Amino acid sequence: MRIAVAGANGRMGRMLVEAVLNHPELSLAAALCLPDAPEESKDAAEFLGQKSGILISNDLSVLADADCLIDFTRPEGTLNHLKACLAHGVKMVIGTTGFSTEQLATIEAAAEDIAILLSPNMSIGVNALYVLLEKAAQMFDDQYDVEVFEAHHRNKVDAPSGTALKMAEVVAAAKCHQLGDIADWARHGHTGVREFGRIGFSVMRGGDIIGDHTVSFNGPGERIELTHKATNRTIYASGSMQAALFLKNKDKGFFSMRDVIA
């Protein structure tokens, strides 16, 4: 399967390039970067001291040589890549976060023509945690206050993280609610007594934290916490490889990592 990597000049992009090059069933077909990036026209594997034969480019026409694009960039960039993928019939694995409701609708509509797997977190462990959260939320009633904690490095630009939002959405759906109807996004000043049935968020940004997430169910006399801590970013790259292989025989449709681990 021929893989293209978006943001190949960035840290995550390089990890994806390395994962593709080391995978027995995948080959690197294209490596994309922003216009005027310093790495443009360099070999995609140069950072590894190797030669892949694939030059980093901002020309989206190179996607014509790929079967699937793996994209961990920014919402605007991903949507731009989506247009090119539609034009060339290229599948997409999307790990980008921070999409608006309208942008997500655009991606879902595109899945009527190409296969797309979108997940705010490609970690197998995180996606297994979603399943556990669903079961926990069904077991605990509204006497158990739900709080979502997340911490990331200082350069992360969106908050709460896409993973934290997904965790809260899973809990809300298990309780037959829309997250927007029961979320407390921030607290400041005199907030009053907490209402039952709400989901709160606490966000930390600092240092080089890869990603910590905890969902806490706080009931009378006890607290139950489900936690995932990322200690190495390779979990996102390896999960992305599994996601791409999952799409190999899919012509169209909208999928998530839950479909991969099911």
C-alpha positions in Angstrom: 0.0 0.0 0.0 1.4 3.4 -1.1 1.3 6.0 1.7 1.6 9.8 1.5 2.5 11.8 4.7 1.3 15.3 5.2 3.5 17.6 7.3 6.5 15.4 6.6 8.9 18.2 7.7 7.4 18.3 11.2 8.1 16.1 14.3 5.0 13.9 13.9 5.4 13.8 10.1 8.9 12.5 10.5 7.7 9.8 12.8 5.1 8.8 10.3 7.7 8.7 7.5 9.9 6.5 9.6 7.0 4.2 10.5 6.1 3.8 6.8 9.6 3.1 5.8 10.0 0.4 8.4 6.6 -1.3 7.7 6.7 -4.5 5.6 3.3 -3.8 4.0 3.6 -0.1 3.3 5.8 2.1 1.0 6.3 5.8 1.0 4.7 7.4 -2.1 4.8 11.1 -1.2 5.8 13.5 1.5 4.0 16.9 1.8 5.1 20.2 3.4 4.0 23.8 3.6 5.2 26.1 0.8 8.7 27.5 1.4 9.4 25.0 4.2 13.2 24.6 4.6 12.9 20.9 4.1 11.2 21.3 0.7 12.9 19.3 -2.1 15.0 17.3 0.4 14.7 13.5 0.6 12.0 12.6 3.1 14.3 10.2 4.9 17.3 12.5 5.1 16.7 13.1 8.8 17.3 9.3 9.3 20.6 9.5 7.3 18.9 7.5 4.6 17.6 7.9 1.0 14.0 7.1 0.3 13.9 8.5 -3.2 10.8 10.6 -2.2 11.4 14.4 -2.1 9.4 16.5 0.3 7.0 18.7 -1.8 4.2 21.2 -1.5 2.8 20.1 -4.8 -0.4 18.2 -4.0 -0.4 16.5 -7.4 2.1 14.0 -6.0 -0.9 12.5 -4.2 -1.8 10.9 -7.5 0.9 8.3 -6.7 -0.5 7.4 -3.3 -3.3 5.0 -2.1 -3.7 6.8 1.2 -2.7 10.1 2.9 -2.0 10.2 6.6 -2.6 13.7 7.8 -1.7 15.2 11.2 -1.6 18.9 10.4 -4.1 21.8 11.1 -7.8 21.9 10.1 -7.2 24.3 7.2 -4.4 22.2 5.8 -6.3 19.0 6.2 -9.3 20.4 4.3 -7.1 21.6 1.5 -5.5 18.1 1.3 -9.0 16.6 1.3 -9.9 18.4 -1.9 -6.8 16.9 -3.6 -7.5 13.4 -2.2 -11.0 13.6 -3.6 -9.6 14.7 -7.0 -7.2 11.7 -7.1 -9.3 9.1 -5.3 -6.9 8.8 -2.4 -8.0 7.5 1.0 -7.3 9.5 4.1 -6.3 8.8 7.7 -6.9 12.0 9.7 -5.3 12.6 13.1 -5.8 16.4 13.0 -7.8 17.9 15.8 -9.6 21.2 16.3 -12.2 20.9 13.5 -15.3 23.0 13.7 -18.7 21.4 13.3 -18.9 22.6 9.7 -15.5 21.3 8.9 -16.3 17.9 10.3 -19.5 17.8 8.2 -17.3 18.5 5.1 -15.1 15.6 5.9 -18.0 13.2 6.5 -19.6 14.3 3.2 -16.3 13.5 1.4 -16.5 10.0 2.8 -19.4 9.3 0.4 -16.7 9.3 -2.3 -13.5 8.1 -0.6 -12.6 6.0 2.5 -11.7 8.3 5.5 -10.7 7.3 9.0 -10.8 10.2 11.4 -9.7 9.9 15.0 -8.5 12.6 17.5 -6.1 9.9 18.9 -4.6 7.0 16.9 -3.3 5.2 20.0 -4.7 1.7 20.4 -4.7 2.2 24.2 -6.7 5.4 24.1 -9.3 3.9 21.8 -9.6 0.9 24.1 -10.2 3.4 26.9 -13.1 4.9 25.0 -14.8 1.5 25.2 -14.2 1.3 29.0 -15.5 4.8 29.4 -18.7 3.9 27.7 -19.3 1.0 30.0 -18.4 3.0 33.1 -20.7 5.9 32.1 -23.6 3.4 31.8 -22.8 1.9 35.2 -22.6 5.2 37.2 -25.7 7.4 37.6 -25.7 11.2 37.9 -24.6 11.0 41.5 -21.2 10.5 40.1 -19.8 13.8 38.8 -17.6 13.5 35.7 -14.5 15.5 35.2 -12.1 15.3 32.3 -8.5 16.3 32.9 -5.9 16.7 30.2 -2.3 17.9 29.9 -0.2 18.6 26.9 3.0 20.4 25.8 3.1 24.2 25.7 2.9 24.3 21.9 -0.5 22.6 21.6 -2.9 25.3 20.2 -6.3 23.8 20.8 -8.0 23.1 24.1 -9.5 20.9 25.4 -7.6 18.3 23.3 -9.5 16.4 20.7 -8.9 13.2 22.8 -10.5 14.9 25.9 -13.4 16.0 23.8 -13.9 12.5 22.4 -13.7 11.0 25.9 -16.4 13.4 27.1 -18.5 12.7 24.0 -18.4 9.0 24.7 -19.5 9.5 28.3 -22.3 11.9 27.3 -23.6 9.6 24.5 -23.6 6.7 27.0 -25.9 8.8 29.2 -28.1 9.7 26.1 -26.9 13.4 26.0 -25.2 15.7 23.6 -21.9 16.9 25.1 -22.7 20.6 24.3 -25.8 20.4 26.5 -24.0 19.2 29.6 -20.4 20.5 29.4 -18.8 22.9 31.8 -15.9 24.3 29.7 -14.4 26.6 32.3 -14.9 27.8 35.9 -14.1 31.3 37.3 -15.4 33.3 40.2 -18.5 32.4 42.1 -19.8 29.4 40.2 -22.2 28.1 42.7 -22.8 24.4 43.6 -22.1 21.9 40.9 -25.2 20.7 39.0 -25.7 16.9 38.8 -25.2 15.4 35.3 -22.6 17.9 34.1 -19.2 17.0 32.6 -16.4 19.4 33.6 -13.0 20.0 31.9 -9.6 20.9 33.3 -6.8 21.7 31.0 -3.0 22.1 31.5 -0.4 23.3 29.0 3.2 23.2 29.8 6.7 21.8 29.1 7.0 18.9 26.8 4.1 16.7 28.0 3.1 14.3 25.2 -0.4 13.7 26.4 -2.1 12.8 29.7 -5.8 12.2 30.0 -8.0 11.2 33.0 -11.7 10.8 33.3 -12.8 10.9 36.9 -16.2 9.6 38.2 -16.7 11.2 41.6 -19.5 9.7 43.7 -20.5 9.5 47.3 -17.6 8.2 49.3 -15.5 7.1 46.3 -13.7 8.2 43.1 -13.1 6.1 40.0 -10.5 7.3 37.5 -9.6 5.9 34.1 -6.3 7.3 32.9 -4.1 7.1 29.8 -0.6 8.6 29.7 1.4 8.7 26.5 5.2 8.2 27.1 6.2 8.0 23.5 4.7 9.5 20.3 5.4 6.3 18.4 2.0 5.0 19.6 0.3 7.5 17.3 2.5 6.5 14.3 2.0 2.8 14.8 -1.8 3.2 15.2 -1.8 5.3 12.0 -0.2 2.4 10.2 -3.0 0.0 11.4 -5.6 2.6 10.4 -4.2 2.9 6.8 -4.1 -0.9 6.4 -7.7 -1.1 7.7 -8.7 1.2 4.8 -6.8 -0.9 2.2 -9.9 -2.7 0.9 -12.4 0.1 1.6 -13.5 2.2 -1.4 -15.5 4.8 0.6 -17.0 5.3 4.1 -16.4 7.2 7.3 -14.5 5.2 10.0 -12.8 5.6 13.4 -10.2 3.7 15.3 -13.0 1.9 17.1 -13.6 0.1 13.8 -9.9 -0.8 13.7 -9.9 -2.4 17.2 -13.3 -3.9 17.0 
